[in-house]
């Protein structure tokens, strides 16, 4: 019961954090579907959603900071352009006054690193009770209302049906205290019993750190591999969802299983294929973001972004108060038209 309370507190805490934070990312348009399947949320989770394109992700991918993105939303267009103009030379690695695709991709990947660090800093501040710059295991437990391991059975998963949320702590579905401690031990690289910032970042964002991936794979196998043969067949892949869906959905999932997930076409998803399926690939996400920004801002279609083109589309890259105004107006008009209808 204690661990169920632990995860109940965690779910409430995560929802509050999620509502209080700017949009934090997933992978292209089919993210919700992939997350339902079992994959972990990617960095651009909310780039696209039911309401369409979310510009916040574009701004964070350029600025490398949720806080700075929110600050830019409050700037005038002229000030936003001025500050963006100061960033462009840093993106321009060869100094030719043009940003090519590789330069933009490198910048975005660097932004992803900065975003993860910013998230970890915020989470560490919340958990670090004595403000010594590190988090101990008891401090981590205290954060969610558990005083000691004695209150929790080692194999108790506190099954809440949760999925991992990248802006919060380790809210894994069905992860036991024992597994949490094992992940903690791997993240504690210097084995001093506490997690400093870099280590805490590994613990709170395990999908972005190779040394933690096996834990995520093991979790997926535990949830999906019902016959415990070390691979996932199609019926295990669809699981209980298959009973609830129609024939069209099953055909679509079969096609995805055969053509996207089962790379070697042997009828099952093996360990390597599970890794590809559930672990977000920041390289691919950066490529998609580069494509999106070039499609929006490369006005002369020369496959290069000039300073003028970037500044002309400053609202796409970093935003400004005008962007927020237009968004608010769209929401208001949408609500008005809905009322009229």
C-alpha positions as CSV (number, residue, x, y, z in Angstrom):
1,X,0.0,0.0,0.0
2,X,2.8,2.4,0.8
3,X,4.3,2.1,-2.7
4,X,0.9,2.5,-4.2
5,X,0.6,5.7,-2.2
6,X,4.1,6.6,-3.4
7,X,3.0,6.3,-7.0
8,X,-0.3,8.0,-6.4
9,X,1.6,11.0,-5.0
10,X,3.9,10.8,-8.0
11,X,1.1,10.9,-10.5
12,X,-0.4,13.9,-8.8
13,X,3.0,15.6,-8.6
14,X,3.7,14.8,-12.3
15,X,0.3,16.2,-13.4
16,X,1.0,19.5,-11.6
17,X,4.5,19.7,-13.1
18,X,3.2,19.0,-16.5
19,X,0.5,21.7,-16.3
20,X,3.0,24.2,-14.9
21,X,5.6,23.6,-17.6
22,X,5.8,24.6,-21.2
23,X,5.3,21.9,-23.8
24,X,8.1,19.3,-23.7
25,X,8.3,17.2,-26.7
26,X,7.6,13.7,-28.5
27,X,8.4,12.2,-32.0
28,X,6.4,13.4,-35.1
29,X,2.7,13.1,-35.5
30,X,2.1,9.5,-34.2
31,X,3.6,10.0,-30.7
32,X,0.4,9.4,-28.8
33,X,0.0,6.1,-30.6
34,X,3.6,5.1,-30.1
35,X,3.4,5.9,-26.4
36,X,0.2,3.8,-26.1
37,X,2.1,0.9,-27.8
38,X,4.8,1.1,-25.1
39,X,7.5,3.5,-26.3
40,X,8.8,6.3,-24.1
41,X,8.0,9.8,-24.8
42,X,10.5,11.5,-27.0
43,X,11.9,15.0,-26.7
44,X,9.4,16.6,-29.1
45,X,6.4,14.8,-27.6
46,X,4.0,17.7,-28.1
47,X,5.4,19.1,-31.3
48,X,2.2,17.9,-33.0
49,X,-1.0,16.9,-31.3
50,X,-4.7,16.8,-31.6
51,X,-4.7,20.6,-31.9
52,X,-2.1,20.7,-34.6
53,X,1.4,22.2,-34.6
54,X,2.8,23.4,-31.2
55,X,5.3,26.2,-31.8
56,X,6.7,26.0,-28.3
57,X,8.8,23.0,-29.3
58,X,10.4,25.0,-32.2
59,X,11.4,27.8,-29.8
60,X,12.8,25.4,-27.2
61,X,14.8,23.5,-29.9
62,X,16.5,26.8,-30.9
63,X,16.9,28.3,-27.5
64,X,17.7,25.2,-25.5
65,X,15.7,26.4,-22.6
66,X,12.0,26.4,-21.6
67,X,12.6,29.4,-19.4
68,X,14.2,31.4,-22.3
69,X,11.4,30.3,-24.7
70,X,8.8,31.7,-22.2
71,X,10.8,34.9,-21.9
72,X,10.9,35.4,-25.7
73,X,7.2,35.0,-25.8
74,X,7.0,38.2,-23.7
75,X,9.4,40.2,-26.0
76,X,8.4,42.7,-28.6
77,X,9.0,41.5,-32.2
78,X,11.9,43.9,-32.6
79,X,13.6,42.8,-29.4
80,X,13.0,39.1,-30.3
81,X,14.7,39.7,-33.7
82,X,17.6,41.5,-32.0
83,X,18.3,38.7,-29.6
84,X,17.8,36.0,-32.3
85,X,20.3,38.0,-34.4
86,X,22.9,37.5,-31.6
87,X,22.3,33.7,-31.7
88,X,22.7,33.2,-35.5
89,X,26.5,33.7,-35.6
90,X,26.8,30.9,-33.0
91,X,24.9,28.6,-35.2
92,X,27.0,29.6,-38.3
93,X,29.9,27.2,-37.7
94,X,31.8,28.1,-40.9
95,X,31.1,31.8,-40.7
96,X,29.6,32.1,-44.2
97,X,26.5,34.1,-43.1
98,X,24.3,31.1,-44.0
99,X,23.0,28.2,-41.9
100,X,23.0,24.9,-43.6
101,X,21.1,21.8,-42.5
102,X,24.0,20.2,-40.7
103,X,24.8,23.4,-38.7
104,X,21.1,23.7,-37.7
105,X,21.0,20.0,-36.7
106,X,24.1,20.4,-34.5
107,X,22.6,23.4,-32.8
108,X,19.3,21.6,-32.1
109,X,21.1,18.6,-30.7
110,X,23.0,20.9,-28.4
111,X,19.7,22.5,-27.4
112,X,18.3,19.0,-26.5
113,X,21.3,18.5,-24.1
114,X,20.7,21.9,-22.6
115,X,17.0,21.2,-22.1
116,X,17.7,17.9,-20.3
117,X,20.1,19.7,-18.0
118,X,17.6,22.4,-17.3
119,X,14.9,19.8,-16.5
120,X,17.3,18.0,-14.2
121,X,18.3,21.2,-12.4
122,X,14.6,22.0,-11.6
123,X,13.9,18.4,-10.4
124,X,17.0,18.4,-8.3
125,X,16.1,21.6,-6.6
126,X,12.7,20.1,-5.7
127,X,14.2,16.9,-4.3
128,X,17.3,18.4,-2.6
129,X,16.0,18.9,0.9
130,X,19.2,20.1,2.5
131,X,20.3,22.2,-0.5
132,X,23.7,20.6,-0.8
133,X,23.5,20.2,-4.6
134,X,22.9,16.5,-4.5
135,X,19.9,14.1,-3.9
136,X,20.1,11.1,-1.6
137,X,17.9,8.1,-1.9
138,X,15.9,9.1,1.3
139,X,15.4,12.6,-0.1
140,X,14.0,11.0,-3.3
141,X,11.6,8.9,-1.3
142,X,10.6,11.8,0.9
143,X,9.6,13.8,-2.2
144,X,6.7,11.4,-2.8
145,X,5.6,10.8,0.8
146,X,7.6,7.7,1.6
147,X,9.9,7.9,4.6
148,X,11.9,4.7,4.2
149,X,12.1,1.4,2.2
150,X,10.6,-0.4,5.2
151,X,7.3,1.0,4.1
152,X,7.6,-0.6,0.6
153,X,7.8,-4.2,-0.5
154,X,10.8,-4.6,-2.8
155,X,8.7,-6.1,-5.6
156,X,5.7,-3.8,-5.1
157,X,5.1,-2.0,-8.4
158,X,2.3,0.2,-7.1
159,X,0.6,-0.5,-10.5
160,X,-0.9,2.9,-11.6
161,X,-0.8,2.3,-15.3
162,X,1.4,5.3,-15.7
163,X,3.8,6.0,-18.6
164,X,7.1,7.8,-18.4
165,X,6.8,11.6,-18.6
166,X,10.1,13.2,-19.7
167,X,9.6,16.4,-17.6
168,X,9.2,14.5,-14.4
169,X,10.9,11.8,-12.3
170,X,10.9,8.1,-13.0
171,X,7.1,7.5,-13.4
172,X,7.4,4.1,-15.0
173,X,4.4,1.8,-15.2
174,X,5.0,-1.1,-13.0
175,X,8.6,-0.3,-11.9
176,X,9.3,-1.8,-8.5
177,X,11.3,-0.2,-5.7
178,X,14.1,-2.7,-6.4
179,X,14.3,-1.6,-10.0
180,X,14.3,2.0,-9.0
181,X,17.2,1.4,-6.7
182,X,19.1,-0.5,-9.4
183,X,18.7,2.4,-11.8
184,X,19.8,4.8,-9.0
185,X,23.0,2.7,-8.5
186,X,23.8,2.9,-12.2
187,X,23.3,6.6,-12.3
188,X,25.5,7.0,-9.2
189,X,28.7,6.8,-11.2
190,X,31.0,7.7,-8.4
191,X,29.2,5.4,-5.9
192,X,29.0,8.0,-3.2
193,X,25.4,7.2,-2.3
194,X,23.9,10.4,-3.8
195,X,23.2,11.9,-7.2
196,X,24.9,15.1,-8.2
197,X,23.4,17.1,-11.1
198,X,24.9,15.1,-14.0
199,X,24.0,11.8,-12.3
200,X,20.5,12.9,-11.4
201,X,20.0,13.9,-15.1
202,X,20.8,10.2,-16.0
203,X,18.3,9.0,-13.5
204,X,15.5,11.3,-14.5
205,X,16.0,11.1,-18.2
206,X,17.1,7.5,-18.7
207,X,15.9,7.2,-22.3
208,X,18.6,9.7,-23.3
209,X,21.4,7.8,-21.7
210,X,22.7,4.5,-23.1
211,X,23.7,3.0,-19.7
212,X,20.0,3.1,-18.7
213,X,18.4,1.6,-21.8
214,X,18.5,-2.0,-20.6
215,X,16.2,-1.1,-17.7
216,X,13.7,0.3,-20.2
217,X,13.9,-2.7,-22.4
218,X,13.5,-5.0,-19.4
219,X,10.4,-3.1,-18.4
220,X,8.9,-3.5,-21.9
221,X,9.6,-7.2,-21.9
222,X,8.0,-7.6,-18.5
223,X,4.9,-5.9,-19.7
224,X,4.6,-7.4,-23.2
225,X,6.5,-10.7,-23.3
226,X,3.8,-12.9,-21.6
227,X,5.4,-16.2,-22.6
228,X,8.8,-15.0,-21.4
229,X,10.7,-16.1,-24.4
230,X,12.7,-12.9,-24.7
231,X,10.9,-11.5,-27.8
232,X,7.5,-10.0,-28.5
233,X,5.2,-11.5,-31.1
234,X,2.2,-9.7,-32.6
235,X,-0.4,-10.9,-30.2
236,X,1.8,-9.8,-27.3
237,X,2.4,-6.5,-29.0
238,X,-1.3,-5.7,-29.2
239,X,-2.1,-7.3,-25.9
240,X,-5.4,-6.3,-24.3
241,X,-5.9,-3.5,-26.8
242,X,-6.6,-6.0,-29.5
243,X,-9.9,-7.0,-27.8
244,X,-11.0,-3.4,-27.6
245,X,-10.3,-2.4,-31.2
246,X,-11.9,-3.0,-34.5
247,X,-10.6,-5.0,-37.5
248,X,-9.3,-1.9,-39.2
249,X,-7.1,-1.0,-36.2
250,X,-5.7,-4.6,-36.1
251,X,-4.8,-4.4,-39.8
252,X,-3.1,-1.1,-39.2
253,X,-1.2,-2.5,-36.2
254,X,-0.2,-5.6,-38.1
255,X,1.2,-3.5,-40.9
256,X,3.2,-1.4,-38.4
257,X,4.5,-4.5,-36.7
258,X,5.5,-6.2,-39.9
259,X,7.0,-3.2,-41.7
260,X,8.2,-0.8,-39.0
261,X,9.0,-2.8,-35.9
262,X,10.0,-6.3,-37.1
263,X,13.0,-5.1,-39.1
264,X,14.5,-8.5,-39.8
265,X,11.1,-10.0,-40.8
266,X,11.3,-13.0,-38.4
267,X,7.8,-12.5,-37.0
268,X,8.9,-11.2,-33.6
269,X,10.4,-8.0,-32.1
270,X,13.8,-8.9,-30.7
271,X,15.9,-7.0,-28.2
272,X,17.6,-4.8,-30.8
273,X,14.2,-4.0,-32.4
274,X,12.6,-3.3,-29.0
275,X,15.4,-0.8,-28.4
276,X,14.7,1.0,-31.7
277,X,10.9,0.9,-30.9
278,X,10.9,2.3,-27.4
279,X,13.9,4.6,-27.1
280,X,13.4,8.0,-28.8
281,X,16.2,8.9,-31.3
282,X,17.2,12.5,-30.9
283,X,19.1,12.4,-34.2
284,X,15.9,11.6,-36.0
285,X,14.0,14.2,-34.0
286,X,16.6,16.8,-34.9
287,X,16.4,15.9,-38.6
288,X,12.6,16.3,-38.5
289,X,12.9,19.6,-36.8
290,X,15.5,20.8,-39.4
291,X,13.1,19.7,-42.2
292,X,10.3,21.6,-40.5
293,X,12.2,24.8,-40.0
294,X,13.6,24.8,-43.6
295,X,10.2,24.2,-45.0
296,X,9.0,27.2,-43.1
297,X,11.8,29.7,-43.5
298,X,13.8,28.8,-46.7
299,X,11.9,31.2,-48.9
300,X,14.2,31.1,-51.9
301,X,14.5,27.2,-51.7
302,X,18.3,27.2,-52.0
303,X,18.5,24.7,-49.0
304,X,20.3,27.4,-46.9
305,X,18.9,29.8,-44.4
306,X,20.1,33.4,-44.6
307,X,20.2,35.8,-41.7
308,X,17.3,37.7,-43.3
309,X,15.2,34.5,-43.8
310,X,15.7,33.5,-40.2
311,X,14.9,37.0,-38.9
312,X,11.9,37.3,-41.2
313,X,10.5,34.1,-39.6
314,X,11.7,35.0,-36.0
315,X,8.3,33.9,-34.7
316,X,8.9,30.4,-35.9
317,X,12.4,30.2,-34.4
318,X,12.0,31.9,-31.1
319,X,8.6,33.6,-30.8
320,X,7.7,37.0,-29.4
321,X,4.7,38.7,-27.8
322,X,3.1,38.9,-31.2
323,X,3.2,35.2,-31.5
324,X,1.5,34.8,-28.2
325,X,-1.1,37.5,-29.1
326,X,-1.9,35.7,-32.4
327,X,-2.2,32.4,-30.6
328,X,-4.5,33.9,-28.0
329,X,-6.6,35.6,-30.6
330,X,-6.9,32.3,-32.5
331,X,-8.1,30.6,-29.3
332,X,-10.6,33.4,-28.6
333,X,-11.9,33.3,-32.1
334,X,-12.1,29.5,-32.1
335,X,-14.1,29.6,-28.8
336,X,-16.4,32.4,-30.3
337,X,-17.1,30.4,-33.4
338,X,-17.7,27.3,-31.4
339,X,-20.2,29.2,-29.3
340,X,-21.9,30.6,-32.4
341,X,-22.1,27.1,-33.9
